[in-house]
Amino acid sequence: MSAISIGQAVVLGVVEGVTEFLPVSSTGHLKIAEGLMDIPVDDRSVVAFTAVIQVGAIAAVLLYFSRDIVRYLTAWGRGLADREQRYHHDYRFTWWVICATIPVVLVGLAAKPLIEGPLASLWVVAASLIVGSGLMWAADRAGRHKRGEDDTGFRDAMLVGCAQILALLFPGFSRSGATISTGLLLDLDRLAATRLSFFLGIPSLTGAGLYELKDATGGGVGAVPLAVGTVVSFAVAYASIAWLLKFVAGHSFNAFVIYRIAIGAALFGLLGAGVLNS
């Protein structure tokens, strides 16, 4: 008997697809949805399921940014073969993404027991939603929004990449929220910070999903619900990416800040009232 039914997998796939790249915390929303559907949020196979369906969202990024990705990988290949090509921004940017992924991988492996144990609590999610909102609000106002994507450097990529650790350790903080906020604090404009967040998410989320695949299929979640959740998250995430990039071009992040605080406060209330089990 699968720990997650096909119907529940559809719901979780929609939640993942909508929230993965919006700065509202996909992990937090998935845990809330699981709690509302009486799915044990700390079950090993359920934790693995949520990591694996992220691959569907990443596949949406690969498709949406396929031209950019091909351009970066082509420049990287040329740079490996020709020293003169190594001064090209696209070649260096590809290396920066690779290097910026290493810290979150090391922390993820080292802190795995904590991530899957005490830090998986819905109390942590509620607190992280609210604290992360404060960071996003401050970053949006402190940042000068004067630097574009072509102005990014190694320092920018490393700092934004390390920001992913916040979301890894504190579900509810939001990977995209932490990375975009860091980009804004580095004076990147909203679109550049958001695109950098997308590109940095590709290797880290793909690696996490593939790493957890064995536990999801070998545990209490069936292959069919896993496949359904992944496909649904792909379709919904593709639409979410297009919407977010249009939104950030002309709007602040105030709407996300207000939403996160409201969800965090509501979650505290549900947990305190015993409606949800942490």
C-alpha positions as CSV (number, residue, x, y, z in Angstrom):
1,M,0.0,0.0,0.0
2,S,1.6,3.3,-1.2
3,A,2.0,6.0,1.4
4,I,0.8,8.5,-1.2
5,S,-2.2,7.8,-3.5
6,I,-2.4,8.9,-7.1
7,G,-4.9,11.6,-6.2
8,Q,-2.5,12.9,-3.4
9,A,0.4,12.8,-5.9
10,V,-1.6,15.0,-8.3
11,V,-2.2,17.6,-5.5
12,L,1.4,17.5,-4.4
13,G,2.6,17.8,-8.0
14,V,0.5,20.9,-8.5
15,V,1.8,22.4,-5.2
16,E,5.4,21.7,-6.2
17,G,4.9,23.1,-9.7
18,V,3.3,26.3,-8.5
19,T,5.7,27.0,-5.6
20,E,9.1,25.6,-6.6
21,F,10.3,28.8,-8.2
22,L,8.0,31.4,-6.5
23,P,9.7,32.8,-3.4
24,V,7.1,31.2,-1.1
25,S,8.8,27.8,-0.2
26,S,7.8,24.7,-2.1
27,T,9.1,22.5,0.7
28,G,7.0,24.4,3.2
29,H,3.8,24.2,1.1
30,L,4.4,20.5,0.4
31,K,4.7,19.8,4.1
32,I,1.6,21.8,4.8
33,A,-0.3,19.9,2.0
34,E,1.0,16.6,3.3
35,G,-0.1,17.5,6.8
36,L,-3.6,18.4,5.7
37,M,-3.9,15.1,3.8
38,D,-2.7,13.2,6.9
39,I,0.5,12.1,5.1
40,P,3.4,11.7,7.6
41,V,5.8,14.6,6.8
42,D,8.8,12.9,8.4
43,D,8.3,9.5,6.7
44,R,11.5,8.7,4.8
45,S,9.8,7.8,1.6
46,V,7.6,10.8,1.7
47,V,10.6,13.1,2.2
48,A,12.2,11.4,-0.8
49,F,9.0,11.8,-2.8
50,T,9.0,15.5,-2.4
51,A,12.7,15.7,-3.5
52,V,12.1,13.5,-6.6
53,I,9.1,15.4,-8.0
54,Q,11.3,18.5,-7.9
55,V,13.0,17.0,-10.9
56,G,9.8,17.6,-12.9
57,A,10.0,21.3,-12.0
58,I,13.7,21.3,-13.0
59,A,12.8,19.6,-16.3
60,A,10.5,22.6,-16.9
61,V,13.4,25.0,-16.3
62,L,15.6,23.0,-18.7
63,L,12.9,23.3,-21.4
64,Y,12.1,26.9,-20.8
65,F,15.7,28.1,-20.7
66,S,17.0,25.5,-23.3
67,R,18.5,28.2,-25.6
68,D,20.4,29.8,-22.7
69,I,21.5,26.4,-21.4
70,V,22.8,25.3,-24.8
71,R,24.6,28.7,-25.2
72,Y,26.3,28.3,-21.8
73,L,27.3,24.7,-22.3
74,T,28.6,25.4,-25.8
75,A,30.7,28.3,-24.5
76,W,31.9,26.0,-21.7
77,G,32.9,23.3,-24.1
78,R,34.7,25.8,-26.3
79,G,36.6,27.2,-23.3
80,L,37.7,23.7,-22.3
81,A,39.2,23.2,-25.8
82,D,40.5,26.7,-26.4
83,R,42.2,28.9,-23.8
84,E,41.2,32.1,-25.6
85,Q,37.5,31.2,-25.2
86,R,37.9,31.1,-21.4
87,Y,37.5,34.9,-21.1
88,H,34.0,34.7,-22.5
89,H,31.4,35.5,-19.8
90,D,29.2,32.4,-20.7
91,Y,32.2,30.1,-20.1
92,R,33.0,31.6,-16.7
93,F,29.3,31.7,-15.7
94,T,29.0,28.0,-16.3
95,W,32.0,27.3,-14.0
96,W,30.5,29.7,-11.4
97,V,27.3,27.7,-11.3
98,I,29.2,24.5,-10.8
99,C,31.4,25.9,-8.0
100,A,28.4,27.6,-6.3
101,T,26.6,24.3,-6.1
102,I,29.3,22.6,-4.1
103,P,28.6,24.2,-0.7
104,V,24.9,23.2,-0.6
105,V,25.8,19.6,-1.7
106,L,28.4,19.3,1.2
107,V,26.0,20.7,3.8
108,G,23.1,18.6,2.5
109,L,25.2,15.4,2.9
110,A,26.6,16.4,6.3
111,A,23.3,17.6,7.8
112,K,21.0,14.9,6.3
113,P,19.9,13.5,9.7
114,L,18.9,17.0,10.9
115,I,17.1,17.8,7.6
116,E,15.1,14.6,7.6
117,G,14.5,14.8,11.4
118,P,14.0,17.8,13.7
119,L,14.2,20.4,10.9
120,A,11.3,18.7,9.0
121,S,8.9,20.0,11.6
122,L,6.0,22.2,10.6
123,W,6.9,24.5,13.4
124,V,10.2,25.2,11.6
125,V,8.3,25.7,8.4
126,A,6.0,28.3,10.0
127,A,8.9,30.2,11.6
128,S,11.0,30.1,8.4
129,L,8.2,31.5,6.3
130,I,7.9,34.6,8.5
131,V,11.7,35.1,9.0
132,G,12.3,34.6,5.3
133,S,9.7,37.2,4.5
134,G,11.6,39.8,6.6
135,L,14.8,39.1,4.6
136,M,12.9,39.4,1.3
137,W,11.3,42.7,2.3
138,A,14.6,44.2,3.4
139,A,16.5,42.9,0.4
140,D,13.9,44.4,-2.1
141,R,14.3,47.8,-0.5
142,A,18.0,47.8,0.3
143,G,19.0,46.6,-3.2
144,R,19.7,49.2,-5.8
145,H,18.6,47.0,-8.7
146,K,21.3,48.4,-11.0
147,R,23.2,45.3,-12.2
148,G,22.0,43.0,-15.0
149,E,22.8,39.4,-15.7
150,D,25.9,40.3,-17.7
151,D,27.3,42.1,-14.7
152,T,27.3,39.0,-12.4
153,G,30.6,37.6,-11.2
154,F,32.1,34.7,-9.3
155,R,31.4,36.4,-5.9
156,D,27.7,36.9,-6.8
157,A,27.3,33.3,-7.9
158,M,29.0,31.9,-4.8
159,L,27.0,34.0,-2.3
160,V,23.7,33.3,-4.1
161,G,24.6,29.6,-4.3
162,C,25.4,29.5,-0.6
163,A,22.0,31.1,0.2
164,Q,20.4,27.8,-0.9
165,I,21.7,26.4,2.4
166,L,19.2,28.4,4.3
167,A,16.3,26.8,2.5
168,L,17.9,23.3,2.8
169,L,18.2,23.6,6.6
170,F,15.0,25.5,7.2
171,P,12.1,24.3,5.1
172,G,9.8,27.3,4.7
173,F,12.6,29.8,4.1
174,S,12.4,29.1,0.3
175,R,15.3,28.4,-2.0
176,S,14.2,30.9,-4.6
177,G,13.4,33.4,-1.8
178,A,16.8,33.1,-0.2
179,T,18.7,33.2,-3.5
180,I,16.7,36.1,-5.0
181,S,17.0,38.1,-1.8
182,T,20.8,37.6,-1.8
183,G,21.0,38.7,-5.4
184,L,19.0,41.8,-4.6
185,L,21.3,42.6,-1.7
186,L,24.2,42.3,-4.2
187,D,22.4,45.1,-6.3
188,L,21.2,42.8,-9.1
189,D,18.0,43.8,-10.6
190,R,14.9,41.6,-10.0
191,L,15.0,39.8,-13.3
192,A,18.8,39.1,-13.1
193,A,18.5,37.8,-9.5
194,T,15.5,35.6,-10.5
195,R,17.3,34.2,-13.5
196,L,20.4,33.5,-11.5
197,S,18.3,31.7,-9.0
198,F,16.8,29.5,-11.7
199,F,20.2,28.5,-13.1
200,L,21.7,27.7,-9.7
201,G,18.7,25.6,-8.9
202,I,19.2,23.2,-11.9
203,P,22.2,21.2,-10.6
204,S,21.3,21.3,-6.9
205,L,17.7,20.2,-7.3
206,T,18.4,17.7,-10.0
207,G,21.1,16.1,-7.9
208,A,18.8,16.0,-4.8
209,G,16.0,14.4,-6.8
210,L,18.2,11.7,-8.3
211,Y,19.9,11.0,-4.9
212,E,16.5,10.5,-3.2
213,L,15.0,8.4,-6.1
214,K,16.1,5.1,-4.5
215,D,14.4,5.9,-1.2
216,A,11.2,7.1,-2.8
217,T,10.7,4.0,-5.0
218,G,12.2,1.5,-2.5
219,G,10.2,2.8,0.4
220,G,6.5,3.4,1.0
221,V,5.7,5.3,-2.2
222,G,4.7,3.5,-5.4
223,A,6.3,4.1,-8.8
224,V,3.0,5.3,-10.3
225,P,2.3,8.1,-7.8
226,L,5.9,9.2,-8.1
227,A,5.6,9.4,-11.9
228,V,2.3,11.2,-11.7
229,G,3.6,13.8,-9.2
230,T,6.7,14.4,-11.3
231,V,4.7,14.9,-14.6
232,V,2.2,17.2,-13.0
233,S,4.9,19.3,-11.3
234,F,6.6,19.7,-14.7
235,A,3.5,21.0,-16.5
236,V,2.5,23.4,-13.7
237,A,6.1,24.6,-13.1
238,Y,6.5,25.6,-16.8
239,A,3.6,27.9,-16.6
240,S,4.8,29.3,-13.2
241,I,8.2,30.1,-14.6
242,A,6.7,32.2,-17.5
243,W,4.5,34.0,-15.1
244,L,7.2,34.8,-12.5
245,L,9.6,36.3,-15.1
246,K,6.9,38.6,-16.4
247,F,5.9,39.5,-12.9
248,V,9.3,40.4,-11.5
249,A,10.1,42.7,-14.5
250,G,7.6,45.2,-13.3
251,H,6.6,44.5,-9.7
252,S,8.2,44.4,-6.2
253,F,8.1,41.3,-4.0
254,N,5.5,42.8,-1.6
255,A,2.8,40.4,-2.6
256,F,5.0,37.4,-1.8
257,V,6.0,38.9,1.5
258,I,2.4,39.4,2.7
259,Y,1.4,36.0,1.5
260,R,4.3,34.3,3.3
261,I,3.5,36.1,6.6
262,A,-0.2,35.1,6.3
263,I,0.6,31.5,5.6
264,G,3.2,31.3,8.4
265,A,0.8,32.9,10.9
266,A,-2.1,30.6,9.8
267,L,0.2,27.6,10.1
268,F,1.2,28.6,13.7
269,G,-2.5,28.8,14.5
270,L,-3.3,25.4,13.0
271,L,-0.4,23.8,14.9
272,G,-1.3,25.5,18.1
273,A,-5.0,24.5,17.8
274,G,-4.0,20.9,17.2
275,V,-5.6,20.8,13.7
276,L,-2.2,19.9,12.2
277,N,0.4,17.6,13.6
278,S,3.9,19.0,13.5
